[in-house]
Amino acid sequence: MIQKNSSPAAKIWYIAYPFLFYYAVMLVAMTLAQWVFGSGNEQFVTCQLLATLVTIPFMMPFYRQDQALLGIPGTKPEFTKEKAITAGFVIVTAALIGIGLDNLISMSPLVSMSVGYQEANAGFYGGTLVMELLSSALFTPILEELVFRGILFGRLKRLLPKWWAVFLSALLFAVMHFNIVQFIYALLMGLVLAVFVEWGGNVCYAVFGHMTVNLIAVLRTETGILDRTVKADLFSWVISGAALSAGVGLLSAFLLKECRKKG
């Protein structure tokens, strides 16, 4: 079992191993899926969905082992009214912060400057709506939260002060997006999702938050429901800033409530 007084090399490997394993399995699965179905934008989401479904079972043992070491039983979590209220709070908060951040970044020069972001969008939104919902809004959040908040964040907390663990788990999450636009968005949302896990007490809250922002991203891209809020006029800036401010306010209230609860 890794300890805070373990060697630096042991600590780095303890963090890096599940991260590298996740990346390797996902890469191999994605490569095989693209070899079978094709590597065009139309096939990208299908291949990503298949790679995600393949990778989830490989990462579950890491999560279960870490939970067992923390003394957390592997039983199905009990559903309570309080947990349902917390989940609803997380969903609303994530939606407001996600919309505000997405709008503000979309209206900045970064989007037109980032070729990587434009190429990523062409792949993410090149399939059918059903496949995009299954991949981006359902299974990708499950896998990514399992890895980044369930495993990596938990391991970082064992070695580092809490806020360093929050930041580094978000940074690793952001690095995996490979372009400046998604890096900034993923870094900031990663901080929010780690807060949900730490003070909500369950990785499921990060999954709910992640699903929410990805669902909104898919729907706004495919239906144009929020186009009016990204026209870079006064209304767009005000409504986007208001959404982000409201989300941050709710997040602060969530933190305060949980901190009081824990004494």
C-alpha distance (Angstrom), angle and dihedral (degrees) to the residues before:
residue distance angle dihedral
M1 . . .
I2 3.80 . .
Q3 3.81 116.6 .
K4 3.81 134.5 -167.4
N5 3.81 88.8 -110.3
S6 3.82 93.6 52.6
S7 3.80 118.5 117.3
P8 3.83 118.4 -80.8
A9 3.82 90.0 -115.3
A10 3.82 91.3 54.0
K11 3.80 91.3 49.1
I12 3.79 93.2 49.0
W13 3.80 91.8 48.8
Y14 3.80 91.1 46.9
I15 3.81 89.0 58.4
A16 3.80 98.7 34.1
Y17 3.80 99.9 47.3
P18 3.84 99.6 70.3
F19 3.81 90.3 39.0
L20 3.81 93.1 52.7
F21 3.80 91.4 42.0
Y22 3.81 90.6 53.0
Y23 3.80 91.7 48.5
A24 3.81 93.0 47.8
V25 3.82 95.2 48.6
M26 3.80 92.0 45.5
L27 3.81 91.6 47.9
V28 3.80 94.3 49.3
A29 3.81 92.6 45.0
M30 3.82 91.8 47.4
T31 3.80 92.1 48.1
L32 3.81 92.3 50.6
A33 3.81 91.8 46.2
Q34 3.81 91.6 51.2
W35 3.79 90.2 46.9
V36 3.81 89.3 56.0
F37 3.81 101.5 36.6
G38 3.80 103.2 24.0
S39 3.79 134.9 -99.4
G40 3.81 101.3 -109.6
N41 3.78 124.9 118.4
E42 3.81 90.4 -101.7
Q43 3.80 91.5 59.1
F44 3.82 98.2 38.5
V45 3.81 97.8 90.1
T46 3.81 92.5 46.3
C47 3.80 90.6 50.8
Q48 3.79 91.6 45.7
L49 3.80 91.2 51.2
L50 3.81 92.1 50.6
A51 3.81 92.1 46.5
T52 3.80 90.3 49.8
L53 3.81 92.8 50.1
V54 3.80 89.7 50.2
T55 3.81 93.9 47.8
I56 3.82 99.6 48.2
P57 3.85 95.0 71.7
F58 3.81 90.2 49.2
M59 3.81 91.9 55.9
M60 3.80 98.5 43.1
P61 3.86 94.7 79.7
F62 3.82 90.5 57.2
Y63 3.80 90.7 52.5
R64 3.81 94.9 44.9
Q65 3.81 91.9 47.5
D66 3.80 92.0 50.6
Q67 3.80 91.7 47.4
A68 3.80 90.5 50.2
L69 3.83 91.2 51.2
L70 3.79 88.5 53.8
G71 3.80 89.8 51.7
I72 3.78 94.0 -112.5
P73 3.82 110.9 144.7
G74 3.78 118.4 -125.2
T75 3.78 92.9 -129.6
K76 3.78 122.6 125.4
P77 3.82 109.2 -85.5
E78 3.78 115.2 -106.4
F79 3.81 115.4 -112.7
T80 3.80 113.4 -131.5
K81 3.78 136.4 169.6
E82 3.81 90.4 -112.6
K83 3.79 91.8 53.7
A84 3.81 91.0 48.4
I85 3.82 90.0 52.2
T86 3.81 90.6 48.5
A87 3.82 90.6 49.7
G88 3.80 90.7 51.2
F89 3.80 90.4 48.3
V90 3.83 90.2 50.7
I91 3.82 92.3 49.3
V92 3.81 94.0 50.9
T93 3.80 92.5 44.5
A94 3.80 93.1 48.2
A95 3.81 91.5 47.4
L96 3.81 93.4 52.6
I97 3.81 94.9 44.8
G98 3.81 92.1 42.9
I99 3.80 94.2 50.5
G100 3.79 93.1 44.6
L101 3.81 94.3 48.0
D102 3.80 93.9 43.0
N103 3.80 92.0 49.9
L104 3.79 95.4 47.3
I105 3.80 93.4 47.0
S106 3.82 91.4 45.1
M107 3.81 90.8 54.7
S108 3.80 92.3 49.8
P109 3.84 124.6 88.8
L110 3.81 90.0 -109.7
V111 3.81 94.6 86.3
S112 3.81 95.1 57.6
M113 3.80 91.3 41.6
S114 3.81 96.3 52.3
V115 3.80 112.4 80.1
G116 3.80 89.1 176.1
Y117 3.78 91.3 59.0
Q118 3.80 92.5 49.3
E119 3.81 91.2 49.7
A120 3.81 91.4 47.7
N121 3.80 91.4 51.2
A122 3.80 91.2 50.3
G123 3.80 88.4 58.1
F124 3.80 98.9 39.5
Y125 3.79 92.8 50.5
G126 3.77 100.4 32.9
G127 3.81 97.2 93.7
T128 3.79 135.1 64.0
L129 3.80 121.8 -62.1
V130 3.81 91.7 -113.9
M131 3.80 93.1 54.0
E132 3.80 91.5 45.8
L133 3.79 90.9 52.1
L134 3.80 92.9 47.8
S135 3.78 93.5 46.5
S136 3.81 107.1 33.4
A137 3.81 101.2 26.7
L138 3.80 101.5 36.4
F139 3.79 121.1 19.1
T140 3.81 101.6 24.4
P141 3.84 91.7 57.9
I142 3.81 89.9 49.1
L143 3.81 93.0 52.5
E144 3.80 97.1 40.6
E145 3.79 94.0 47.5
L146 3.79 90.7 46.3
V147 3.81 89.1 54.5
F148 3.80 105.2 34.4
R149 3.80 103.4 31.7
G150 3.80 101.2 18.8
I151 3.81 99.2 45.4
L152 3.81 112.5 11.0
F153 3.80 97.4 38.6
G154 3.80 90.5 46.6
R155 3.80 91.6 51.0
L156 3.79 93.5 45.3
K157 3.81 89.8 52.9
R158 3.79 90.2 58.2
L159 3.80 91.2 57.7
L160 3.79 106.6 29.6
P161 3.81 141.4 40.5
K162 3.80 111.8 -81.1
W163 3.81 98.5 -105.2
W164 3.80 92.6 47.5
A165 3.80 88.0 53.8
V166 3.82 90.3 50.3
F167 3.81 91.8 50.5
L168 3.81 98.2 43.6
S169 3.81 93.9 47.0
A170 3.82 88.5 52.2
L171 3.81 91.1 46.4
L172 3.81 92.8 52.7
F173 3.81 88.9 47.8
A174 3.81 90.6 51.4
V175 3.81 94.6 47.2
M176 3.81 90.3 58.0
H177 3.83 90.7 64.8
F178 3.83 94.5 68.4
N179 3.83 99.7 -151.5
I180 3.80 133.2 78.8
V181 3.82 97.0 -119.2
Q182 3.78 95.9 52.2
F183 3.81 90.3 37.4
I184 3.82 91.9 61.2
Y185 3.80 93.6 42.4
A186 3.82 94.0 45.4
L187 3.81 92.5 46.2
L188 3.80 93.1 53.8
M189 3.81 94.9 40.5
G190 3.80 89.3 45.0
L191 3.80 89.3 59.4
V192 3.80 90.0 51.3
L193 3.80 93.5 47.6
A194 3.81 92.3 49.2
V195 3.81 88.9 52.4
F196 3.81 89.6 52.9
V197 3.80 90.1 53.7
E198 3.80 97.6 43.4
W199 3.77 98.4 46.5
G200 3.79 98.2 27.4
G201 3.79 90.7 51.6
N202 3.80 98.5 -136.0
V203 3.80 136.4 75.6
C204 3.82 88.3 -136.5
Y205 3.80 89.1 77.9
A206 3.81 90.6 59.2
V207 3.82 88.8 48.0
F208 3.81 90.7 53.4
G209 3.80 91.6 48.0
H210 3.80 92.9 46.7
M211 3.79 92.3 47.7
T212 3.79 89.8 50.9
V213 3.81 96.8 53.7
N214 3.80 92.9 42.8
L215 3.81 91.9 48.4
I216 3.80 90.3 52.1
A217 3.82 90.6 47.4
V218 3.80 92.0 53.1
L219 3.81 94.6 45.4
R220 3.78 94.9 45.5
T221 3.81 91.3 50.0
E222 3.79 96.6 45.6
T223 3.81 99.5 37.5
G224 3.80 104.3 26.3
I225 3.81 91.7 -132.7
L226 3.82 93.6 148.4
D227 3.80 99.3 36.2
R228 3.80 91.3 112.5
T229 3.81 90.2 62.2
V230 3.83 96.1 58.0
K231 3.80 102.2 52.2
A232 3.82 91.7 109.6
D233 3.80 92.5 -122.9
L234 3.80 127.2 125.2
F235 3.82 93.1 -88.6
S236 3.82 91.9 52.1
W237 3.80 94.1 49.6
V238 3.79 93.0 45.7
I239 3.81 96.5 46.4
S240 3.81 91.9 44.6
G241 3.80 92.9 48.4
A242 3.80 90.3 46.6
A243 3.83 92.3 51.4
L244 3.79 91.8 49.4
S245 3.81 92.8 45.6
A246 3.81 91.6 49.1
G247 3.80 90.8 49.4
V248 3.80 92.9 49.0
G249 3.81 89.0 47.7
L250 3.79 91.3 53.2
L251 3.81 90.6 46.0
S252 3.81 89.8 52.5
A253 3.81 90.3 49.6
F254 3.81 89.5 49.1
L255 3.82 90.7 51.6
L256 3.79 92.9 47.4
K257 3.80 92.5 48.8
E258 3.80 93.8 48.9
C259 3.80 93.2 44.9
R260 3.79 90.6 52.5
K261 3.79 90.5 47.5
K262 3.81 90.9 53.7
G263 3.78 91.7 47.6
